[in-house]
């Protein structure tokens, strides 16, 4: 059995499609017995879906550098 900490890590990896098949099986077994982690996974899945629906994304390194230069030039 995996710990709750390991379950949270696998849950996050699953959201980004990085979890292996074995990790997913371990997570499902853990979620079957741990209702706290099951609730966390449900909320995490909902949060990820809402972010995708809102088209939230992080800035690329180029965008970050460009923004930094623009701010430096203004001040």
C-alpha positions as CSV (number, residue, x, y, z in Angstrom):
1,X,0.0,0.0,0.0
2,X,1.3,3.5,-0.8
3,X,1.2,6.4,1.6
4,X,-1.1,9.4,1.3
5,X,1.9,11.5,0.2
6,X,2.8,9.0,-2.6
7,X,-0.9,9.0,-3.6
8,X,-0.9,12.8,-3.9
9,X,2.2,12.7,-6.1
10,X,0.7,10.0,-8.4
11,X,-2.6,11.9,-8.5
12,X,-0.7,15.0,-9.8
13,X,1.2,12.9,-12.3
14,X,-2.0,11.4,-13.5
15,X,-3.5,14.9,-14.1
16,X,-0.5,15.6,-16.4
17,X,-0.7,12.2,-18.0
18,X,2.7,11.3,-16.6
19,X,1.7,8.4,-14.3
20,X,2.6,4.8,-15.3
21,X,0.0,2.1,-15.5
22,X,1.3,0.5,-12.3
23,X,1.2,3.9,-10.5
24,X,-2.4,4.3,-11.6
25,X,-3.3,0.9,-10.2
26,X,-1.6,1.7,-6.9
27,X,-3.5,5.0,-6.7
28,X,-6.9,3.3,-7.4
29,X,-6.2,0.8,-4.6
30,X,-5.3,3.6,-2.2
31,X,-8.3,5.7,-3.1
32,X,-10.5,2.7,-2.4
33,X,-9.5,2.6,1.2
34,X,-8.6,6.3,1.9
35,X,-11.6,8.6,1.5
36,X,-9.4,11.7,2.3
37,X,-7.2,11.0,-0.7
38,X,-10.3,10.2,-2.8
39,X,-11.7,13.6,-2.0
40,X,-8.4,15.3,-2.8
41,X,-8.2,13.5,-6.2
42,X,-11.8,14.5,-7.0
43,X,-11.1,18.1,-6.2
44,X,-7.7,18.0,-8.1
45,X,-9.4,16.5,-11.2
46,X,-12.1,19.3,-11.1
47,X,-9.5,22.0,-10.7
48,X,-7.5,20.6,-13.7
49,X,-10.7,20.5,-15.8
50,X,-11.6,24.1,-14.9
51,X,-8.1,25.3,-15.7
52,X,-8.2,23.5,-19.1
53,X,-11.6,25.0,-19.8
54,X,-10.4,28.5,-18.9
55,X,-7.4,28.0,-21.2
56,X,-5.0,28.8,-18.4
57,X,-1.4,28.3,-19.3
58,X,2.0,29.4,-18.1
59,X,4.3,31.8,-19.9
60,X,7.1,30.4,-22.0
61,X,10.6,31.4,-21.1
62,X,10.7,33.8,-24.0
63,X,7.5,35.5,-22.9
64,X,8.9,35.8,-19.4
65,X,12.1,37.4,-20.6
66,X,10.2,39.7,-22.9
67,X,8.0,40.9,-20.1
68,X,10.9,41.4,-17.8
69,X,12.7,43.6,-20.5
70,X,9.5,45.6,-21.0
71,X,9.2,46.3,-17.3
72,X,12.9,47.2,-17.0
73,X,12.6,49.6,-19.9
74,X,9.5,51.3,-18.4
75,X,11.3,52.0,-15.1
